[in-house]
């Protein structure tokens, strides 16, 4: 029982982090002043 609860907690924590796709500037696309690629960290 504890294993199932622990694995569910880990799965939810991993599923909730991150964003799909490349980074994009905030706001509408028409208002983006410099549509460049963001530098890699």
Phi, psi and omega in degrees: 000315180296324180297320180294318180293317179296317180292325176293320178295318179294318180297318179292322180293320180286328181287336185271350182258150178097164181225141179281141175088173180286159178293145179225149180293151180287154177099175180293152183296332181289336182266000180284120186277320182236089182282071180251168176281136178292144179290150177288142181289000000 
